[in-house]
Amino acid sequence: MQNLIALLVAAPLLGAALLLCGGRRLDRSGHLIGTLLSGASFVIGVVLFSDLLGKDPDARTVHQHLFSWVPVGGFRADVAFQLDQLSMTFVLLISGVGTLIHIYSIGYMEHDERRRRFFGYLNLFLAAMLLLVLADNYLLLYVGWEGVGLASYLLIGFWQHKPSAATAAKKAFLVNRVGDMGLSIAIMLMFTTFGTFAFGPVLHAAPGASEGKLTAIGLMLLLAACGKSAQVPLQSWLGDAMEGPTPVSALIHAATMVTAGVYLITRSGVIFNNAPDAQLVVTIVGAVTLLFGAIVGCAKDDIKKALAGSTMSQIGYMVLAAGLGPIGYVFAIMHLVTHGFFKAGLFLGAGSVMHGMNDEVDMRKYGGLRKHMPVTFATFGLGYLAIIGFPGLSGFFSKDKIIEAAFAKGGTEGWILGGCALLGAAITAYYMTRVMIMTFFGEKRWEADANGNEPHPHESPKVMTIPMIVLAFGSVFAGGFFGIGDRFLHWLEPVTSHAEGNSPVSAAEVTIATMVLLVIGVGIAYLQYGRRPVPSVAPRGSLLTRAARRDLLQDDFNHVVLVRGGEHLTRSLVYLDHSLVDGVVNGTAASFGGLSGRLRRLQNGYARSYAVSMFGGAALIVAATLLMRAV
């Protein structure tokens, strides 16, 4: 069975090669080829999963070595794969949800003349992400990491004829390059510290390394995770990424790119467990981001950007849980999987709404769509209930576990982190209820455009609604399935380890608190948007609302601190170069030039002058000799 591991990556990679290099002859069948090869990867994953289930829990790590990539002296890099419970979880999520998004895209991109290329990019994205989670060493993981960055750039900017899409793609690419520097530095530090970058030897030797080295490695890994998973301070690209086609948003936000950072931290858990300072920074980043994203989501009228703020917030929950160490690793991954179902469903639902509304994204121009799109309304509604943590649905089981784990950290830190997680749950209930009401309830608010074309809302075709129904099924049942008998915990524990912690509050008290806050959040949203007409133009709002509409000024901050700061730094360096470096060099040259010019005057060509010089020199030598003898 271990020989099948490489096929998980090879299938979508073959699809990408065929569709991107096969030319126009594949235009009519390209979408089918891409979908079938993505589905083939999922089928192989299911076969490997059933094989792992037949093994003892401690014997479920399987390796496949393909070849030695860079064998140079003591430096050895292999192309080899590691399949265990953690990577298997990601394989099923990536290939399963990814295949559903491929199927959905057949309908969504039906009339796009570049559909074949789009499916080639989707296959490339899946192949890169599968390589990332299956690599058995950090250097090969880095290859997948960069592949994901490339594929995201191509997909976000797929409609590059739109300046906003081209700009968004460049922004995502550049911001992620900052994070990628962190991963490259971490790999270098690993090699100088441990002599290798393979998972097994590095994580085995990590407890014996100095805390300073592990802290540096941990912080660099966190920087990388912040870039890929859109965490503070590298979160600014995520909202702009909505310029890509909606299936891309679903793929990036649910199953692939933004989950890569959570995987990296969890896979490197031993390093963070032995670097408490780095681990503390991880929890702070997660707590800040879950509130940051939730607040941004409250003020967005663009349905996709509201969901983007939600993704940022939910990934913040996962990073917070991963920063809790063995208390939270399992629950970070559990929420990642359940989030993969309901967030993919929400984005595909948003795409279905746009499909029936002439690509309109402004929720203030929706209203009453539940009557026109019953399937979309039902599936989107189940995803909505799941993400706010409605009892019995997926988010209820996974997010509540993270809140419990935050309190279980103990002490003042536990109360602060738990409080942030609870507050985030309340805000989530508010902004998602706002999205639900503005889109599907109330009276219709759409109007004819400048050309006189009025939207005619209608349900999407079955090729789009069937994937939404499947994802809604996962949104409802996945959390309960994982939670019964701690099934998911026992599955991952041999890889991630687990500790109970020491919580000052019980699970029942956490549940009661989250339910109270859920009701408060839903109630406030209902009073604001359900009981009052939704204005066609957003009111000016408070200072916080205006800031949230501008993503809490994250781009302004980056412009002032990084862009303007970089300009001032560059000007200062140029001035230093001109005034000091060039001044020293040019001044030295001028001094020697002036000295040589003056000495040159002594060479006048007259014999009498040379004779006087010789006589004077001889006289000085005689005088000096006599003086030395006298002394």
C-alpha positions, -999 to +999 in steps of 0.1 A: +000+000+000+029+024+007+036+026-030+003+043-035+013+074-015+031+091-044+000+086-065-019+110-042+003+138-056+009+123-090-028+122-100-036+160-098+000+168-109-006+148-141-039+167-145-022+200-142+005+190-168-021+177-193-044+207-190-017+234-190+004+218-217-022+199-238-034+229-257-068+238-271-076+202-281-085+196-245-108+226-241-140+205-244-128+178-219-104+196-197-128+201-169-137+164-168-100+154-169-092+177-140-122+165-119-116+128-126-079+131-115-088+150-084-114+123-076-088+096-083-066+112-056-095+110-032-102+074-040-065+065-034-067+084-001-098+064+010-079+031+002-049+042+022-071+054+050-088+019+052-053+004+053-042+026+082-074+017+101-063-020+100-030-012+118-023-007+154-026+030+164+012+032+171+021+016+138+002+039+114+032+058+102+041+047+066+071+060+046+077+059+009+112+069-004+113+078-041+149+091-046+177+111-031+171+146-043+203+165-032+230+141-017+260+163-012+284+153+016+266+157+049+237+175+032+210+150+021+176+159+008+152+131-002+120+131-021+101+109+004+067+108+019+053+102+053+017+091+058+003+091+093-029+100+111-022+138+107-013+138+071-041+113+063-066+137+078-054+164+055-053+141+025-089+133+028-099+169+035-079+183+006-088+157-020-124+152-008-135+189-005-112+197-035-130+173-057-164+187-047-151+221-056-140+208-090-175+194-096-191+227-086-167+246-109-179+226-139-212+246-136-198+278-122-171+282-149-192+267-178-191+298-199-155+309-192-134+305-224-103+296-203-120+269-182-094+243-192-066+264-177-087+271-146-090+234-139-053+230-146-046+255-119-070+238-095-052+205-101-018+222-095-031+237-063-042+203-050-009+186-060+011+213-042-010+211-010-008+173-010+029+174-014+031+199+015+013+176+039+028+143+027+065+154+027+086+137+053+111+166+056+109+203+059+127+210+026+103+190+005+075+206+025+089+239+014+086+229-022+049+222-017+046+254+003+060+275-026+038+255-050+007+265-031+018+301-032+023+299-070-011+283-076-029+308-053-013+336-073-025+321-106-060+314-093-066+347-075-055+366-106-072+342-130-094+371-143-063+393-148-081+415-172-096+431-141-069+454-125-083+446-090-077+408-096-042+413-109-034+436-079-049+411-054-028+383-068+004+403-066-005+413-030-011+377-019+021+366-036+043+393-020+028+391+015+033+353+014+069+358+004+075+375+037+062+345+056+082+321+033+114+338+044+105+326+079+102+290+067+135+291+048+154+306+078+138+280+101+150+252+078+185+266+078+185+268+116+173+232+118+202+220+096+228+239+115+213+227+148+204+191+140+223+183+109+191+174+091+156+187+083+138+154+082+108+153+105+118+122+125+154+132+135+145+169+140+116+162+163+134+134+181+164+157+189+144+188+196+140+182+234+178+182+237+185+214+219+189+248+236+157+267+243+171+298+224+176+278+192+142+263+195+126+296+202+142+311+170+131+282+149+096+283+164+092+320+157+103+316+121+078+288+117+051+310+131+061+338+107+056+313+078+023+302+093+011+338+095+017+343+058-001+312+045-029+312+071-035+350+070-028+357+107-018+390+122+004+407+110+004+391+075-034+389+071-039+418+046-040+396+015-070+374+024-098+399+018-084+409-016-081+373-026-119+373-031-112+388-066-106+353-078-135+331-090-157+319-061-145+282-063-110+295-057-122+313-025-138+280-013-106+261-020-082+286-004-104+293+026-116+258+034-093+230+024-059+242+012-039+273+016-050+288+049-048+254+066-011+250+058+000+272+087-020+252+112-005+220+098+030+234+101+026+244+137+010+211+147+035+190+128+063+209+146+046+205+180+076+191+197+096+222+188+070+245+203+065+223+233+101+229+242+101+266+233+075+281+257+081+317+246+074+309+209+044+289+220+030+319+239+035+341+208+014+315+188-015+318+212-013+356+212-014+357+174-043+333+173-063+352+199-057+386+183-065+373+148-098+356+158-111+389+172-095+409+143-112+388+116-145+387+134-147+425+138-138+429+101-166+405+091-192+425+110-188+455+086-185+440+052-214+443+027-196+421+001-208+386+009-174+370+000-154+395+020-176+390+050-169+353+047-132+361+043-132+379+076-149+348+091-121+326+077-094+347+093-112+345+126-118+307+124-082+301+115-073+322+145-092+298+167-071+269+152-038+288+157-049+296+193-056+259+199-023+249+183-005+273+206-019+256+236+003+226+229-009+191+237-040+206+253-052+219+219-034+202+190-062+177+184-089+203+187-071+226+163-072+199+136-107+189+145-120+224+140-099+227+108-118+196+094-153+207+104-145+243+092-135+227+058-170+214+054-191+244+065-168+271+051-166+255+017-203+251+018-207+288+027-185+300-001-201+277-027-235+290-014-222+326-019-212+316-054-246+302-061-262+334-049-239+354-072-247+330-101-284+339-097-278+376-092-257+385-122-225+383-101-237+409-076-218+406-043-233+435-023-257+420+003-276+453+004-289+444-030-301+410-021-330+402+002-357+375+002-336+350-018-348+320+002-379+319-020-360+319-052-330+296-042-344+270-017-315+246-020-289+273-017-308+287+013-310+254+031-274+244+025-261+279+033-283+280+064-269+247+077-234+260+072-244+292+091-257+272+120-226+251+121-202+280+121-220+298+149-219+267+171-256+257+171-260+227+194-255+194+176-238+207+145-201+205+136-190+238+149-206+232+183-184+202+189-151+216+175-152+253+186-164+246+221-135+222+225-111+250+216-127+273+241-125+246+268-088+240+260-081+278+262-095+278+298-076+246+305-043+265+300-048+277+335-039+308+354-044+344+341-033+333+306-061+307+305-088+333+315-076+358+289-074+333+261-107+317+271-124+351+273-111+361+238-124+328+224-159+334+240-160+369+227-151+357+193-180+332+194-205+360+202-192+382+174-193+352+150-230+347+158-236+384+151-219+388+117-230+354+103-267+362+113-262+396+096-251+378+064-280+353+066-307+380+071-294+404+045-291+377+019-321+355+023-347+373+044-367+405+041-380+421+010-361+421-023-337+450-027-322+444-061-327+468-090-319+471-126-283+481-135-272+510-157-281+490-188-316+482-176-308+445-167-325+434-136-314+402-118-337+372-120-327+351-090-329+313-097-316+281-083-282+269-095-279+237-116-275+203-099-238+202-108-234+231-084-261+222-057-250+186-052-216+195-039-233+221-016-256+194-003-227+170+004-209+198+023-240+206+042-242+170+053-207+173+067-215+206+083-243+189+103-228+155+112-190+156+110-185+172+145-207+148+162-191+118+144-157+130+155-168+138+191-186+106+200-164+086+222-135+110+215-131+092+182-110+120+166-089+125+197-079+088+198-071+089+160-047+118+162-032+114+197-004+090+187+010+118+164+001+150+182-001+137+218-028+151+242-030+165+277-062+175+296-049+206+312-063+221+344-095+241+336-111+263+362-144+259+345-163+228+335-174+218+299-210+224+309-202+259+320-184+266+288-214+253+268-238+274+288-217+305+283-213+300+245-250+294+241-259+326+260-234+346+239-247+329+207-283+341+216-270+376+223-251+378+190-281+365+170-305+387+188-285+419+182-282+411+145-319+403+143-328+436+159-305+456+136-313+438+103-344+417+108-367+442+124-356+472+103-354+478+066-318+474+052-308+506+036-294+504+001-264+524+011-245+517+043-248+544+069-216+562+080-215+543+113-192+546+142-154+550+141-149+513+147-174+504+119-156+527+094-123+512+104-136+477+101-149+485+066-113+493+058-101+461+073-092+478+106-067+500+087-044+471+080-035+484+045-030+519+059-007+505+086+013+485+061+015+516+038+027+539+066+050+515+084+063+493+055+059+512+023+066+547+036+090+534+061+108+515+034+110+546+013+125+566+041+149+538+049+159+537+012+164+575+010+185+574+042+207+546+028+211+565-004+220+597+015+244+577+036+260+562+006+264+595-012+275+616+018+296+591+038+307+562+016+311+582-016+324+611+005+352+589+019+361+573-014+359+606-034+377+625-007+405+600-006+409+602-043+408+640-043+435+641-015+458+619-035+450+639-067+458+672-050+490+658-034+502+643-067+494+676-084+516+695-060+544+670-062+543+671-099+554+708-098+588+697-085+594+679-118+599+711-139+626+698-164+653+723-155+687+708-146+697+737-123+666+730-102+675+693-099+712+703-090+699+726-063+677+698-049+706+674-050+729+699-033+703+707-006+697+670+001+734+663+004+738+693+028+710+679+050+726+645+051+760+659+061+744+682+087+724+653+102+756+631+104+776+657+121+748+663+146+745+626+154+783+624+161+782+655+184+755+640+205 
